[in-house]
Amino acid sequence: MVVNKIAENVLGTIGTVCWSVQVIPQIWKSYRSKSTDGLSEWLIFMWGISGPIAGVYIIVQNLNVPLILQPHALAFLFVISWTQCLFYGRKWPLKRCIIYGVALLALMAGCEMGIIYAVKYSKRKGSTVPLKSLSIMNSVFNGLGFIPQYWEIYKRKEVTGISITFLLADICGGVFSILSLAFKQKFDVFASVSYAVIVVMDMAIVIAALVLNPMARRKRAARSSELVQVAEVPAVNVLTSGIGGSNPAEKSDLELGEKPIMAA
């Protein structure tokens, strides 16, 4: 395997930039529309809490600095997006949403510091089980986070609420992060699998958007056309009934062949 510290850090930096800003399009989309309908708050929450788990693994493994910064920046932005889900989706008061967001950040930071010391201690004792368990746990959290979002897509029969730009940035972050690991002296299989899971499951949502969204738009257009046609029918009936053409009992005397009574 080719070892190249420059390539490792450059690719890792690109991946970090993608992952650090990926949630910004989602935050902006939710803010602009004042809605998180179609976006699973559980996807955002589970990805947010997976940040410290990934952070512990990367710090203990002493990976490159960009990869260390990435999960922490990502977790912070995900917590912001999660508070939007509480505010726009659950209609909680803004103050309550901020308190929950700050409390979650503090809890994640405290847990991460404690787990770092525990895992480093076990590593010094020669045990790698806790470290590998963290990598597996991170992959599980990321994978499980997709399930409620897939359910939202299944219910609505289209991809709505979630930003496609957010997904594309997430895919790029995963790809470049995997490439950066390829230039290390020892390829980290567990970290690469964690990134690959995200890439594959993100791509599934993008493909679903390309397939389902045009179908949903066509169905809405057809339904609107049917409603317009139904709305026009009563208007036509009113016009025809006004000239006596729709009801024989309402025909005029002239149409029945009777002469009008002349005034004396």
C-alpha positions as YAML, in Angstrom:
chain: A
units: angstrom
residues:
- id: 1
  name: MET
  ca: [0.00, 0.00, 0.00]
- id: 2
  name: VAL
  ca: [1.35, 3.44, -0.97]
- id: 3
  name: VAL
  ca: [1.93, 5.64, 2.07]
- id: 4
  name: ASN
  ca: [1.53, 9.33, 1.37]
- id: 5
  name: LYS
  ca: [0.90, 11.70, 4.27]
- id: 6
  name: ILE
  ca: [0.16, 14.64, 1.95]
- id: 7
  name: ALA
  ca: [-2.48, 12.70, -0.01]
- id: 8
  name: GLU
  ca: [-3.92, 11.34, 3.25]
- id: 9
  name: ASN
  ca: [-4.34, 14.81, 4.75]
- id: 10
  name: VAL
  ca: [-5.57, 16.47, 1.54]
- id: 11
  name: LEU
  ca: [-8.23, 13.82, 0.92]
- id: 12
  name: GLY
  ca: [-9.11, 13.76, 4.60]
- id: 13
  name: THR
  ca: [-9.49, 17.54, 4.57]
- id: 14
  name: ILE
  ca: [-11.82, 17.43, 1.55]
- id: 15
  name: GLY
  ca: [-13.89, 14.74, 3.27]
- id: 16
  name: THR
  ca: [-13.97, 16.79, 6.45]
- id: 17
  name: VAL
  ca: [-15.11, 19.92, 4.63]
- id: 18
  name: CYS
  ca: [-17.91, 17.97, 2.93]
- id: 19
  name: TRP
  ca: [-19.03, 16.39, 6.18]
- id: 20
  name: SER
  ca: [-18.63, 19.60, 8.17]
- id: 21
  name: VAL
  ca: [-20.94, 21.59, 5.90]
- id: 22
  name: GLN
  ca: [-23.25, 18.81, 4.70]
- id: 23
  name: VAL
  ca: [-25.97, 19.56, 7.24]
- id: 24
  name: ILE
  ca: [-26.02, 23.30, 6.41]
- id: 25
  name: PRO
  ca: [-28.21, 22.78, 3.29]
- id: 26
  name: GLN
  ca: [-30.63, 20.75, 5.42]
- id: 27
  name: ILE
  ca: [-30.69, 23.41, 8.15]
- id: 28
  name: TRP
  ca: [-31.29, 26.10, 5.53]
- id: 29
  name: LYS
  ca: [-34.02, 24.08, 3.80]
- id: 30
  name: SER
  ca: [-35.88, 23.54, 7.08]
- id: 31
  name: TYR
  ca: [-35.50, 27.21, 8.04]
- id: 32
  name: ARG
  ca: [-36.64, 28.52, 4.65]
- id: 33
  name: SER
  ca: [-39.69, 26.26, 4.44]
- id: 34
  name: LYS
  ca: [-40.43, 26.54, 8.19]
- id: 35
  name: SER
  ca: [-41.14, 22.81, 8.06]
- id: 36
  name: THR
  ca: [-39.43, 19.47, 8.59]
- id: 37
  name: ASP
  ca: [-42.27, 17.36, 7.15]
- id: 38
  name: GLY
  ca: [-40.79, 14.30, 5.47]
- id: 39
  name: LEU
  ca: [-37.50, 14.57, 7.38]
- id: 40
  name: SER
  ca: [-37.14, 11.97, 10.11]
- id: 41
  name: GLU
  ca: [-36.04, 13.53, 13.40]
- id: 42
  name: TRP
  ca: [-34.71, 10.11, 14.41]
- id: 43
  name: LEU
  ca: [-32.31, 10.09, 11.46]
- id: 44
  name: ILE
  ca: [-30.95, 13.46, 12.57]
- id: 45
  name: PHE
  ca: [-30.84, 12.46, 16.25]
- id: 46
  name: MET
  ca: [-29.07, 9.13, 15.70]
- id: 47
  name: TRP
  ca: [-26.54, 10.63, 13.35]
- id: 48
  name: GLY
  ca: [-25.91, 13.38, 15.87]
- id: 49
  name: ILE
  ca: [-25.15, 11.02, 18.74]
- id: 50
  name: SER
  ca: [-23.01, 8.82, 16.48]
- id: 51
  name: GLY
  ca: [-20.58, 11.77, 16.18]
- id: 52
  name: PRO
  ca: [-19.01, 11.29, 19.64]
- id: 53
  name: ILE
  ca: [-18.78, 7.54, 19.06]
- id: 54
  name: ALA
  ca: [-16.82, 8.12, 15.85]
- id: 55
  name: GLY
  ca: [-14.81, 10.80, 17.64]
- id: 56
  name: VAL
  ca: [-13.67, 8.37, 20.34]
- id: 57
  name: TYR
  ca: [-12.54, 5.82, 17.77]
- id: 58
  name: ILE
  ca: [-10.67, 8.34, 15.63]
- id: 59
  name: ILE
  ca: [-8.93, 9.97, 18.61]
- id: 60
  name: VAL
  ca: [-7.82, 6.67, 20.14]
- id: 61
  name: GLN
  ca: [-6.60, 5.42, 16.77]
- id: 62
  name: ASN
  ca: [-4.71, 8.69, 16.29]
- id: 63
  name: LEU
  ca: [-6.01, 9.26, 12.78]
- id: 64
  name: ASN
  ca: [-5.35, 12.51, 10.91]
- id: 65
  name: VAL
  ca: [-6.51, 15.81, 12.40]
- id: 66
  name: PRO
  ca: [-9.18, 16.53, 9.73]
- id: 67
  name: LEU
  ca: [-10.86, 13.22, 10.50]
- id: 68
  name: ILE
  ca: [-10.76, 14.06, 14.22]
- id: 69
  name: LEU
  ca: [-12.46, 17.41, 13.65]
- id: 70
  name: GLN
  ca: [-15.08, 16.04, 11.28]
- id: 71
  name: PRO
  ca: [-17.38, 14.05, 13.65]
- id: 72
  name: HIS
  ca: [-17.45, 16.83, 16.22]
- id: 73
  name: ALA
  ca: [-18.39, 19.54, 13.73]
- id: 74
  name: LEU
  ca: [-20.94, 17.16, 12.25]
- id: 75
  name: ALA
  ca: [-22.48, 16.33, 15.63]
- id: 76
  name: PHE
  ca: [-22.87, 20.03, 16.46]
- id: 77
  name: LEU
  ca: [-24.69, 20.76, 13.19]
- id: 78
  name: PHE
  ca: [-26.90, 17.70, 13.56]
- id: 79
  name: VAL
  ca: [-27.99, 18.89, 16.99]
- id: 80
  name: ILE
  ca: [-29.01, 22.22, 15.42]
- id: 81
  name: SER
  ca: [-31.02, 20.35, 12.78]
- id: 82
  name: TRP
  ca: [-32.57, 18.19, 15.50]
- id: 83
  name: THR
  ca: [-33.74, 21.26, 17.43]
- id: 84
  name: GLN
  ca: [-35.36, 22.44, 14.19]
- id: 85
  name: CYS
  ca: [-37.29, 19.16, 14.08]
- id: 86
  name: LEU
  ca: [-38.52, 19.85, 17.62]
- id: 87
  name: PHE
  ca: [-39.45, 23.45, 16.78]
- id: 88
  name: TYR
  ca: [-41.03, 23.03, 13.34]
- id: 89
  name: GLY
  ca: [-42.18, 19.42, 13.62]
- id: 90
  name: ARG
  ca: [-43.33, 19.06, 17.23]
- id: 91
  name: LYS
  ca: [-44.18, 22.76, 17.60]
- id: 92
  name: TRP
  ca: [-42.21, 23.05, 20.84]
- id: 93
  name: PRO
  ca: [-41.41, 26.55, 22.19]
- id: 94
  name: LEU
  ca: [-38.07, 27.89, 20.94]
- id: 95
  name: LYS
  ca: [-36.62, 28.21, 24.45]
- id: 96
  name: ARG
  ca: [-37.41, 24.59, 25.22]
- id: 97
  name: CYS
  ca: [-35.80, 23.45, 21.96]
- id: 98
  name: ILE
  ca: [-32.59, 25.39, 22.72]
- id: 99
  name: ILE
  ca: [-32.40, 23.93, 26.23]
- id: 100
  name: TYR
  ca: [-32.75, 20.39, 24.87]
- id: 101
  name: GLY
  ca: [-30.09, 21.05, 22.21]
- id: 102
  name: VAL
  ca: [-27.55, 22.45, 24.69]
- id: 103
  name: ALA
  ca: [-28.23, 19.63, 27.15]
- id: 104
  name: LEU
  ca: [-27.68, 17.02, 24.42]
- id: 105
  name: LEU
  ca: [-24.36, 18.63, 23.39]
- id: 106
  name: ALA
  ca: [-23.15, 18.67, 27.01]
- id: 107
  name: LEU
  ca: [-24.17, 15.05, 27.52]
- id: 108
  name: MET
  ca: [-22.40, 13.92, 24.35]
- id: 109
  name: ALA
  ca: [-19.19, 15.79, 25.28]
- id: 110
  name: GLY
  ca: [-19.12, 14.30, 28.78]
- id: 111
  name: CYS
  ca: [-19.76, 10.76, 27.56]
- id: 112
  name: GLU
  ca: [-17.09, 11.06, 24.87]
- id: 113
  name: MET
  ca: [-14.39, 12.16, 27.31]
- id: 114
  name: GLY
  ca: [-15.20, 9.34, 29.70]
- id: 115
  name: ILE
  ca: [-15.24, 6.70, 26.97]
- id: 116
  name: ILE
  ca: [-11.90, 7.96, 25.55]
- id: 117
  name: TYR
  ca: [-10.13, 7.35, 28.86]
- id: 118
  name: ALA
  ca: [-11.78, 3.94, 29.28]
- id: 119
  name: VAL
  ca: [-10.89, 2.77, 25.76]
- id: 120
  name: LYS
  ca: [-7.30, 4.06, 26.02]
- id: 121
  name: TYR
  ca: [-6.92, 2.18, 29.29]
- id: 122
  name: SER
  ca: [-8.18, -1.08, 27.73]
- id: 123
  name: LYS
  ca: [-5.88, -0.54, 24.74]
- id: 124
  name: ARG
  ca: [-2.85, -0.18, 27.04]
- id: 125
  name: LYS
  ca: [-3.88, -3.47, 28.63]
- id: 126
  name: GLY
  ca: [-3.76, -5.07, 25.18]
- id: 127
  name: SER
  ca: [-7.52, -5.34, 24.56]
- id: 128
  name: THR
  ca: [-8.87, -4.02, 21.25]
- id: 129
  name: VAL
  ca: [-12.43, -5.26, 21.77]
- id: 130
  name: PRO
  ca: [-13.84, -1.94, 23.11]
- id: 131
  name: LEU
  ca: [-12.25, -0.04, 20.21]
- id: 132
  name: LYS
  ca: [-13.65, -2.36, 17.57]
- id: 133
  name: SER
  ca: [-17.01, -2.34, 19.33]
- id: 134
  name: LEU
  ca: [-17.13, 1.46, 18.98]
- id: 135
  name: SER
  ca: [-16.57, 1.23, 15.23]
- id: 136
  name: ILE
  ca: [-19.30, -1.38, 14.88]
- id: 137
  name: MET
  ca: [-21.62, 0.67, 17.12]
- id: 138
  name: ASN
  ca: [-21.04, 3.76, 14.97]
- id: 139
  name: SER
  ca: [-21.94, 1.83, 11.83]
- id: 140
  name: VAL
  ca: [-25.04, 0.41, 13.52]
- id: 141
  name: PHE
  ca: [-26.23, 3.85, 14.65]
- id: 142
  name: ASN
  ca: [-25.69, 5.31, 11.19]
- id: 143
  name: GLY
  ca: [-27.45, 2.39, 9.55]
- id: 144
  name: LEU
  ca: [-30.40, 2.36, 11.96]
- id: 145
  name: GLY
  ca: [-30.84, 6.10, 11.46]
- id: 146
  name: PHE
  ca: [-31.82, 5.44, 7.85]
- id: 147
  name: ILE
  ca: [-34.73, 3.15, 8.77]
- id: 148
  name: PRO
  ca: [-37.14, 5.87, 9.98]
- id: 149
  name: GLN
  ca: [-36.21, 8.01, 6.96]
- id: 150
  name: TYR
  ca: [-36.93, 5.10, 4.61]
- id: 151
  name: TRP
  ca: [-40.28, 4.70, 6.38]
- id: 152
  name: GLU
  ca: [-41.09, 8.36, 5.73]
- id: 153
  name: ILE
  ca: [-40.30, 7.84, 2.05]
- id: 154
  name: TYR
  ca: [-42.46, 4.70, 1.94]
- id: 155
  name: LYS
  ca: [-45.43, 6.48, 3.54]
- id: 156
  name: ARG
  ca: [-45.25, 9.51, 1.28]
- id: 157
  name: LYS
  ca: [-44.20, 7.62, -1.87]
- id: 158
  name: GLU
  ca: [-41.66, 10.37, -2.53]
- id: 159
  name: VAL
  ca: [-38.56, 11.95, -1.02]
- id: 160
  name: THR
  ca: [-39.52, 15.22, 0.63]
- id: 161
  name: GLY
  ca: [-38.26, 17.27, 3.55]
- id: 162
  name: ILE
  ca: [-34.69, 15.98, 3.29]
- id: 163
  name: SER
  ca: [-32.19, 18.02, 1.27]
- id: 164
  name: ILE
  ca: [-30.64, 16.23, -1.71]
- id: 165
  name: THR
  ca: [-27.64, 18.58, -1.45]
- id: 166
  name: PHE
  ca: [-27.17, 17.35, 2.11]
- id: 167
  name: LEU
  ca: [-27.15, 13.74, 0.90]
- id: 168
  name: LEU
  ca: [-24.72, 14.45, -1.96]
- id: 169
  name: ALA
  ca: [-22.32, 16.23, 0.40]
- id: 170
  name: ASP
  ca: [-22.57, 13.27, 2.77]
- id: 171
  name: ILE
  ca: [-21.69, 10.88, -0.07]
- id: 172
  name: CYS
  ca: [-18.67, 12.98, -1.07]
- id: 173
  name: GLY
  ca: [-17.51, 13.14, 2.54]
- id: 174
  name: GLY
  ca: [-17.63, 9.36, 2.85]
- id: 175
  name: VAL
  ca: [-15.83, 8.73, -0.45]
- id: 176
  name: PHE
  ca: [-12.97, 11.16, 0.25]
- id: 177
  name: SER
  ca: [-12.59, 9.90, 3.82]
- id: 178
  name: ILE
  ca: [-12.23, 6.33, 2.56]
- id: 179
  name: LEU
  ca: [-9.65, 7.46, 0.01]
- id: 180
  name: SER
  ca: [-7.67, 9.24, 2.72]
- id: 181
  name: LEU
  ca: [-7.46, 5.98, 4.70]
- id: 182
  name: ALA
  ca: [-6.04, 4.24, 1.63]
- id: 183
  name: PHE
  ca: [-2.83, 6.30, 1.94]
- id: 184
  name: LYS
  ca: [-2.16, 5.37, 5.56]
- id: 185
  name: GLN
  ca: [0.50, 2.85, 6.45]
- id: 186
  name: LYS
  ca: [-2.22, 0.48, 7.62]
- id: 187
  name: PHE
  ca: [-5.67, 0.62, 6.06]
- id: 188
  name: ASP
  ca: [-8.35, 0.94, 8.75]
- id: 189
  name: VAL
  ca: [-11.02, -1.55, 7.69]
- id: 190
  name: PHE
  ca: [-13.49, -0.73, 10.45]
- id: 191
  name: ALA
  ca: [-13.43, 3.02, 9.76]
- id: 192
  name: SER
  ca: [-13.77, 2.45, 6.02]
- id: 193
  name: VAL
  ca: [-16.78, 0.14, 6.50]
- id: 194
  name: SER
  ca: [-18.45, 2.79, 8.67]
- id: 195
  name: TYR
  ca: [-17.99, 5.38, 5.91]
- id: 196
  name: ALA
  ca: [-19.08, 2.96, 3.17]
- id: 197
  name: VAL
  ca: [-22.37, 2.18, 4.94]
- id: 198
  name: ILE
  ca: [-23.27, 5.87, 4.89]
- id: 199
  name: VAL
  ca: [-22.37, 6.25, 1.21]
- id: 200
  name: VAL
  ca: [-24.46, 3.27, 0.08]
- id: 201
  name: MET
  ca: [-27.54, 4.15, 2.13]
- id: 202
  name: ASP
  ca: [-27.37, 7.82, 1.09]
- id: 203
  name: MET
  ca: [-27.26, 6.77, -2.55]
- id: 204
  name: ALA
  ca: [-30.40, 4.67, -2.01]
- id: 205
  name: ILE
  ca: [-32.32, 7.82, -0.98]
- id: 206
  name: VAL
  ca: [-30.97, 9.82, -3.93]
- id: 207
  name: ILE
  ca: [-32.03, 7.05, -6.33]
- id: 208
  name: ALA
  ca: [-35.45, 6.92, -4.67]
- id: 209
  name: ALA
  ca: [-35.80, 10.69, -5.21]
- id: 210
  name: LEU
  ca: [-34.91, 10.32, -8.90]
- id: 211
  name: VAL
  ca: [-37.51, 7.56, -9.36]
- id: 212
  name: LEU
  ca: [-40.35, 8.45, -6.97]
- id: 213
  name: ASN
  ca: [-40.45, 12.25, -7.10]
- id: 214
  name: PRO
  ca: [-41.26, 12.54, -10.85]
- id: 215
  name: MET
  ca: [-43.97, 9.90, -10.40]
- id: 216
  name: ALA
  ca: [-45.44, 11.81, -7.45]
- id: 217
  name: ARG
  ca: [-45.44, 15.06, -9.45]
- id: 218
  name: ARG
  ca: [-47.26, 13.39, -12.35]
- id: 219
  name: LYS
  ca: [-49.88, 11.95, -9.99]
- id: 220
  name: ARG
  ca: [-50.46, 15.36, -8.40]
- id: 221
  name: ALA
  ca: [-50.77, 16.98, -11.83]
- id: 222
  name: ALA
  ca: [-53.28, 14.34, -12.96]
- id: 223
  name: ARG
  ca: [-55.28, 14.73, -9.75]
- id: 224
  name: SER
  ca: [-55.36, 18.51, -10.15]
- id: 225
  name: SER
  ca: [-56.56, 18.13, -13.74]
- id: 226
  name: GLU
  ca: [-59.37, 15.81, -12.62]
- id: 227
  name: LEU
  ca: [-60.47, 18.25, -9.92]
- id: 228
  name: VAL
  ca: [-60.57, 21.09, -12.45]
- id: 229
  name: GLN
  ca: [-62.71, 19.02, -14.82]
- id: 230
  name: VAL
  ca: [-65.12, 18.06, -12.01]
- id: 231
  name: ALA
  ca: [-65.41, 21.69, -10.95]
- id: 232
  name: GLU
  ca: [-66.29, 22.78, -14.51]
- id: 233
  name: VAL
  ca: [-69.20, 20.29, -14.95]
- id: 234
  name: PRO
  ca: [-71.71, 21.98, -12.57]
- id: 235
  name: ALA
  ca: [-71.09, 25.32, -14.24]
- id: 236
  name: VAL
  ca: [-72.00, 23.85, -17.64]
- id: 237
  name: ASN
  ca: [-75.17, 22.28, -16.20]
- id: 238
  name: VAL
  ca: [-76.28, 25.58, -14.75]
- id: 239
  name: LEU
  ca: [-75.89, 27.29, -18.12]
- id: 240
  name: THR
  ca: [-77.79, 24.59, -20.00]
- id: 241
  name: SER
  ca: [-80.60, 24.47, -17.45]
- id: 242
  name: GLY
  ca: [-81.05, 28.22, -17.80]
- id: 243
  name: ILE
  ca: [-82.14, 27.87, -21.47]
- id: 244
  name: GLY
  ca: [-84.51, 25.03, -20.72]
- id: 245
  name: GLY
  ca: [-82.46, 22.44, -22.50]
- id: 246
  name: SER
  ca: [-81.83, 20.10, -19.58]
- id: 247
  name: ASN
  ca: [-85.38, 19.51, -18.29]
- id: 248
  name: PRO
  ca: [-88.35, 18.93, -20.67]
- id: 249
  name: ALA
  ca: [-90.80, 19.90, -17.93]
- id: 250
  name: GLU
  ca: [-89.34, 23.39, -17.95]
- id: 251
  name: LYS
  ca: [-89.67, 24.02, -21.71]
- id: 252
  name: SER
  ca: [-91.34, 27.25, -22.77]
- id: 253
  name: ASP
  ca: [-94.84, 27.47, -24.18]
- id: 254
  name: LEU
  ca: [-93.46, 28.28, -27.63]
- id: 255
  name: GLU
  ca: [-91.33, 25.11, -27.63]
- id: 256
  name: LEU
  ca: [-94.46, 23.05, -26.75]
- id: 257
  name: GLY
  ca: [-96.34, 24.53, -29.73]
- id: 258
  name: GLU
  ca: [-98.83, 26.45, -27.62]
- id: 259
  name: LYS
  ca: [-99.78, 29.98, -28.59]
- id: 260
  name: PRO
  ca: [-99.28, 32.63, -26.01]
- id: 261
  name: ILE
  ca: [-102.43, 34.18, -24.50]
- id: 262
  name: MET
  ca: [-102.91, 37.61, -25.93]
- id: 263
  name: ALA
  ca: [-103.89, 40.35, -23.62]
- id: 264
  name: ALA
  ca: [-107.42, 41.64, -24.21]
...
